[in-house]
């Protein structure tokens, strides 16, 4: 018999099967599935998962600056505590910071906790791009919170740092690994320095690679040339060599922030453009002639040039070299027999000396991959635990039904034995 003394209730709670399928948890108001912690004196019910909730939570991702206390909702129904995340007000209990009037209902708390399962007891890490120590958490791909990275301004997912003192600061682990200064092929003249704020007046910052304006996020900046790269473009490496521009490799941009003039046909272009940022060379993907067949050293067959490939019902499939998406909008080198496809600019990427040097694995790279693998292992363990609970619930239902069926059969057998005709 499992007994729980929980801060939400004054009496001991015993884990047992509920009698009514319509029962709900007194902590989160959600339906209980057969098994719950139950108070025999007053009928208080608690989900097994809700029974693990702490009385106090420090450094929560949504409100790291102060502790959150698990408290009953306001006794006056006209003044309920409203969840600061989902704006609902019907939760019997909330995690509350009275100093900031900040509340998270139990459902939102459980959802965000499931998304933040990286090492507990870790020491804050100091990173050059932020003044305070940061803690690492893992955020699932669904990102129900809709929070964005302070570095690249993309939705956060995967291993992510957050600041205890600055609740709005979140940073992808990958974005934290940029150096304070880099030398980039998009601007070979000078090194670029990492800035956490725009060096210009508000609304005037744009990336010189993708030509998109941005107001939030870090920027790599050359003060002498007024050249800027956002973090997404700073992670790009040109890889396509072509006879139309022999000086430097080209990089494919799906779309740019404004139109540019194609250096081949003289017409304007904005989508599917091959660019050399250093030379301001731009070309429609259709203006660059490519051989009808090509050979890739990692595949035994010739690859044929295709304007578009659709694999069944798939909206996209991964390039065999860079692992990024190939969509029906991409030209692609493809092997029909093996369903093997690569981007045009990835055909000879492995033969590019500069890229081989840049992609050399260091001990630090291996450590970073190990950390991310550990984070994924934690998430998978949480998912396996949830699956295990569902299976346990299923088998308990099955055993209950089997028991009822057995009791009914015994009852019917007894009635038949006592019937006059059976004598």
N, C-alpha and C positions, 0 to 999 in steps of 0.2 A: 504494500500500500504506500503510495507516494503522497506525502503531506507537504504543503507549502504554506509558509507564513509570508504573506505579501504586504507591502506597505500600503496598498490600496484598500485593504480590508482588515478589520480588527480581529476576526476569528480565523482559526486555521482552516485551510482549504484542502480537500481530499480529491485526488484524481480518480474520477469514476465515469461511468457511462451516464449520459443524461437521459431523462425519461421522455422528454418532449422534443421532437425534431424542430420545433419553432423557437427554441430557446436561443437567446443572444448573449454575447459577452458583455459584462457590465463595464468593461474598460474601453472597448472599441465599437460596441453596438453591432458587430457583424455576427452572422449566424454561426452557431456552434455545430460542428459535425460530430455528434455522438459522444465525444470524450471531452471533458473539461474539468478544471479544478472547481469543486463545489463546496459551498458552506451549508452544512446540514442544519444550522440554526436559523439562517435567514434567507437561504436560497440564492446567495451571491454566486455568480458563475464567471469563470475566467478561462479564456483560451489557453491552451498549453503554451503557445508562443508568447502570449501576453504576460504569462507568469514569469517570463525571463526578463521583463522590462525592469530597469533600475529605478530606484527612488530619485536619483539625481544623475544627470548626464552633463559631463563637462566637454567642452571643445566640440560641440556638435557642428557639422558642416554648415548648416543653415544659420547658426547663431553661435559662433565660436567664442565671442568675447565674454560671455557670462554663462554660468551653469543654468541648466533647465531643470525644474522640479516637477515631478509628476503630481498633479493636484486635481481634485474634482472640479468640474465646470462650475461656473458661478451659480450660487444657490438661487439668485433672482433670474427667472427665465427671460426677463426683459433686458438683462445685461449680460448675455452669455459671452464667454471667451470665444472669439472668432479665430479660427486657424489662419495664421499668417501665410500659409502656403496655398491651401485650397479654398480659403474663405468660407468654409462650412462652419456651422455653429451648434451642431447637434451631438458632438462627442461627449460622453459622460465624463471623461478625463482628458486632460491636456498636459503636455510638457510646457511649462510656463517660465518666462523670465519677467518678474513683476517690475524690475527696474526699467525695462524697455517696453513693457506691455506687449511682449512677443510670445505667441502661442503656437504650438504644433499639436494637432490632434494625433491620437494614437496610430491611426492608419497611415498618415503622412510620415510619422516618426519611424514606423516599421519599414516603410518603403525606402526612406532615405538611409536607414541603417543597413538594409540589405544591399544598398549600392555603395556602402563605404566600409568594406570589410578587410582593410589592410592592417598591418601589424599594430597591436596595441602596445602601449608603454614605450613608444618610440620617442626619441629626443628630437625637438625641432631642428630642421636643417637650414643653415644659412646659405642663401643663394645670392649671387652678385646682383641680380636684377630686382631684389626686393629688400627693404630695410629690416624686416622682421624674420624670425625663424618660421619655417613652414613645416606642416605635417602632411604626410602622404596618405591618401585614401584611394580606393578603387571605385569608380562610378560606372554603372552599367551602360550599355549602348542605348537603352531607351531614354535615358536622361529626362525623366519625368519632371525634373526641376527646371529644365530649360536654361541652365546657367551656361555662361560663355567663358572661354579662356581669356585671361587678361593679356596674354602674349599674342596669340594668333586670331583672337576674336571668333573662333569656331566653337560650336557646342562642345562642352567637355565630356569626355568618355575615357575609360581606361584609367591607368594610374595618373592621379592628379594631386598636386599640392594645393593646400589652402592655408590661409593665414588666420591665426587665432585673433589677432588684433584688428585685421581689416576684413570684415565679413564679405566684401564684394570681390576680394582678390582670390582668383583660382588660376592655376597654371598647369597645363599638361606637363607630365614628366618629360616628354620629348622636347617641349618648348623651353624647359629649364636647362637643357643641355647645350644650348647655343653658347658659343664663346662670346666674350665681351667685344672681340674684334675678329673679323674674318676677311679673307681675300676671296673674292667671288668672280667667276668668269663673266658674269653680266657686267661687271665694272672692273676690268683688270688694271686700270690706271692706279687706283689707290685702295687701301684697306677701308672696310666699312665698320663703323662703331655701332654697337647696340644701344639704342636709347629706349627708355620706357615711356617717354612722352614725346609728342611732336615738337620738332624744333621751329615750327612755323606758327603763324596765327591760326586760330581755330577754323576748320573747314577747308584748309588749303593743302593738306597732306595727301599725296597720291603715290602709288607704287609705280616706279618707272619701268617695271617689267610687264605687269598685267594692266597697267594704266587705270586701275580702280582707285577711287578715293576712299579713304578710311579715316575715321576719327578716333577709334579705340584700338588699342593693341600696340605692341612694340614695333620698332622700325630700325633697320640697319641703314646708317646715314653716312654719306661722304660730305663733310662740310665745305670742302673746297669746290666740289662740282655740283652741290645741291642735288645729289643722286640718292634715291631712297628705294629700299626693298621691304615689303612686308614679310613676315616670317614664313608664310606659305611659299612665296617666290624665292626666298632665301634658301629654301630646302630643295629647289629645283636644280638640276644639272643638265645643260644642253648635251644632246647625244646623237643628233642626226647630222651626218656629213653628206653634203650634196654639191654637185658640180656647179650649181647656180650661185653658190656662195662658198668658196673654198677657204676663206680666211678663218672661219670659226664654225664649230658645230651649231646646229639650230635646235630650238626648243618649241614644242607644240603648245599653243594656247587655245583652249576650247573657245574662249571668248575674252575680249578685252573691254576695258571700261569705255573706250571711245573708238571711233573708226580710224584706221591708219591706211596709208596708200601702199598697195602691193608693188614691190620693187620689180616684179616680172611683167605684169599686164598693165600696171598704171591705174587700176581701178581701186576703189576703197574696199576695205575688208574689215571685219570685226569678229567673225567666227572661224574656227579651224584655221588658225594662222601659224605658220612657222616663222619664228622671230630670232634674229641675232640682236640682242639688246645693245651690245657694245658698238655695233655698226649701224644700228637702226635699219636693219634689213628685215623686210616683211614679205611674206608670200602666201597666197592662198594655197591650201593643200593640193588643190586641183591644178595649180600652176607649176608645181614641181613634178617633172616626169620621173617615174620610178620604173625599174625593170619589171616585166610581167611575172618573172619568177626570181626567187632568191634562195640562197642556202644559209641555214643557220647551223652553227657548229654543234649545237646540242640536239639536233634532230636529223634523222637519217634520210628524210625525203626532201625534195624540193618544195618550197612554199610558193603558192600562187598569190598574186596580188588580187584582192577582192575589195570592191567599193563598199560592201556592207555584208556582214554575216549575222544571222540570227540562229541561235541554238535552241530549237524547240520553243518553249514558253519563257525561256530566260530573257530578262531585260538586258543583261550584260553577262560577260564571262571574263575571267582574269587572264591578262597577258602572261604567257609562260616565262617571260623574263623579269618584268618589273612588278608583276602581280597586281597592277592597277587595272581599272575597268576598260574593257573593250565593248563599246555599245554599237548599235546599228549605224550610228553617225560616223564611226571611224572607218577609214581605209585600213586594211589589215593584210598581212601575209599569213596565209592559212593553208593547212594540210587537211584535205577532206577525209582522207583515209584514217587519220589519227585524231581528228578534231583538235589539232594543235594550232594555236594562233598567237601571233606577236604583233605589237604595234610596229608601224613602219620604222619609227625612230629607235626601236629596240632591236632591230635585226643585227646591227653590228655594235651594240652598246658594250658587249663583253670584250670587244677588241680595242676599246678606247683606253689608251694608257693612263690618261688623267683620271678617268673614272676608277680604274683599277687601283690607283694610288689612293684616291679618296675613300674607296670602299674597303681598304685594308682593315681587318679586325684587330683592335687593340684589346688589352686586358680590360680596360674600362668599358669597351663595347660589350664584352662578354658579361661583365658584372651587371650592366644595364639590362641586357636580355634576361639574365637570371632573375633580376628584381621583378621584371614584368611577368616572367613565367611564374614566380611565386605569387604575384597578385592574381593571376588567372587561376592558379591552383586554389586560392582562397575562395574565389567566386564559384568555381566548380564544386568545391566542398559544400558551400552554402546551398547550391542548387541540388546536390545529391541529398543533403539533409532534408530539404523540402520534399523531394521525391520520396524519400524514405517515410516521411510522415504521412504522405498521401497513401502509400502502399499499406502502411500499418492501419490507417483508417479504413481502407477497403477491406482488409482481411478481418478486421473487427466486425464490420457490417456483415461480411460473409459468415463468420462464425455465429453471430447472433441469429441470422436467418436460418442457418443450419440447425442451431439449437432449438429454435421455435418449430422447425419442421420435424425434428426428432421428438419433441414433446407432443406435438399434434399426432404423430404416428403412434406413440405409446398410448395416448389417450384413446385413439380410435381402436387400437388393439384391445385395450381393456374393456371398452364398450362392447365389442364383438364377443369377447369371452363371457361377458355377463348377460348377453342376449339369450332369451329362452331357446331360440332355434339352434344356438351353438352348443346346447347341451344334448 
